[in-house]
């Protein structure tokens, strides 16, 4: 099995704005990795929502698969990764920072 970077970048988060990191329409197994080291805690901690979307069939409406919520300083892992997902035709990932100071988040989607 060959593993490769399908897409990557860095997203400057604007508070309460859902930022699309990537929409992939090729068949594959995908995993999102986000560097969350810049998140901070305190009285008003940074809160980041990561969402994964997909479709049952290529002609269907896009649906939410899962939402992950990260709050404050990430003490156990500074590199967040979603579960690997199989998609024959649609994989979309977004981030929304809902609280705190807007941060930049380096990210990559790996595929096999």
Secondary structure as a PSIPRED ss2 file (coil, helix, strand):
# PSIPRED VFORMAT (PSIPRED V4.0)

   1 X C   1.000  0.000  0.000
   2 X C   1.000  0.000  0.000
   3 X C   1.000  0.000  0.000
   4 X E   0.000  0.000  1.000
   5 X E   0.000  0.000  1.000
   6 X E   0.000  0.000  1.000
   7 X E   0.000  0.000  1.000
   8 X E   0.000  0.000  1.000
   9 X E   0.000  0.000  1.000
  10 X E   0.000  0.000  1.000
  11 X E   0.000  0.000  1.000
  12 X E   0.000  0.000  1.000
  13 X C   1.000  0.000  0.000
  14 X C   1.000  0.000  0.000
  15 X C   1.000  0.000  0.000
  16 X C   1.000  0.000  0.000
  17 X C   1.000  0.000  0.000
  18 X E   0.000  0.000  1.000
  19 X E   0.000  0.000  1.000
  20 X E   0.000  0.000  1.000
  21 X E   0.000  0.000  1.000
  22 X E   0.000  0.000  1.000
  23 X E   0.000  0.000  1.000
  24 X E   0.000  0.000  1.000
  25 X C   1.000  0.000  0.000
  26 X C   1.000  0.000  0.000
  27 X C   1.000  0.000  0.000
  28 X E   0.000  0.000  1.000
  29 X E   0.000  0.000  1.000
  30 X E   0.000  0.000  1.000
  31 X E   0.000  0.000  1.000
  32 X E   0.000  0.000  1.000
  33 X E   0.000  0.000  1.000
  34 X E   0.000  0.000  1.000
  35 X E   0.000  0.000  1.000
  36 X C   1.000  0.000  0.000
  37 X C   1.000  0.000  0.000
  38 X C   1.000  0.000  0.000
  39 X C   1.000  0.000  0.000
  40 X C   1.000  0.000  0.000
  41 X C   1.000  0.000  0.000
  42 X C   1.000  0.000  0.000
  43 X C   1.000  0.000  0.000
  44 X C   1.000  0.000  0.000
  45 X C   1.000  0.000  0.000
  46 X C   1.000  0.000  0.000
  47 X E   0.000  0.000  1.000
  48 X E   0.000  0.000  1.000
  49 X E   0.000  0.000  1.000
  50 X E   0.000  0.000  1.000
  51 X E   0.000  0.000  1.000
  52 X E   0.000  0.000  1.000
  53 X E   0.000  0.000  1.000
  54 X E   0.000  0.000  1.000
  55 X C   1.000  0.000  0.000
  56 X C   1.000  0.000  0.000
  57 X C   1.000  0.000  0.000
  58 X C   1.000  0.000  0.000
  59 X C   1.000  0.000  0.000
  60 X C   1.000  0.000  0.000
  61 X C   1.000  0.000  0.000
  62 X C   1.000  0.000  0.000
  63 X E   0.000  0.000  1.000
  64 X E   0.000  0.000  1.000
  65 X E   0.000  0.000  1.000
  66 X E   0.000  0.000  1.000
  67 X E   0.000  0.000  1.000
  68 X E   0.000  0.000  1.000
  69 X E   0.000  0.000  1.000
  70 X E   0.000  0.000  1.000
  71 X E   0.000  0.000  1.000
  72 X C   1.000  0.000  0.000
  73 X C   1.000  0.000  0.000
  74 X C   1.000  0.000  0.000
  75 X C   1.000  0.000  0.000
  76 X C   1.000  0.000  0.000
  77 X C   1.000  0.000  0.000
  78 X C   1.000  0.000  0.000
  79 X E   0.000  0.000  1.000
  80 X E   0.000  0.000  1.000
  81 X E   0.000  0.000  1.000
  82 X C   1.000  0.000  0.000
  83 X C   1.000  0.000  0.000
  84 X C   1.000  0.000  0.000
  85 X E   0.000  0.000  1.000
  86 X E   0.000  0.000  1.000
  87 X E   0.000  0.000  1.000
  88 X C   1.000  0.000  0.000
  89 X C   1.000  0.000  0.000
  90 X C   1.000  0.000  0.000
  91 X E   0.000  0.000  1.000
  92 X E   0.000  0.000  1.000
  93 X E   0.000  0.000  1.000
  94 X E   0.000  0.000  1.000
  95 X E   0.000  0.000  1.000
  96 X E   0.000  0.000  1.000
  97 X E   0.000  0.000  1.000
  98 X E   0.000  0.000  1.000
  99 X E   0.000  0.000  1.000
 100 X C   1.000  0.000  0.000
 101 X C   1.000  0.000  0.000
 102 X C   1.000  0.000  0.000
 103 X C   1.000  0.000  0.000
 104 X E   0.000  0.000  1.000
 105 X E   0.000  0.000  1.000
 106 X E   0.000  0.000  1.000
 107 X E   0.000  0.000  1.000
 108 X E   0.000  0.000  1.000
 109 X E   0.000  0.000  1.000
 110 X E   0.000  0.000  1.000
 111 X E   0.000  0.000  1.000
 112 X C   1.000  0.000  0.000
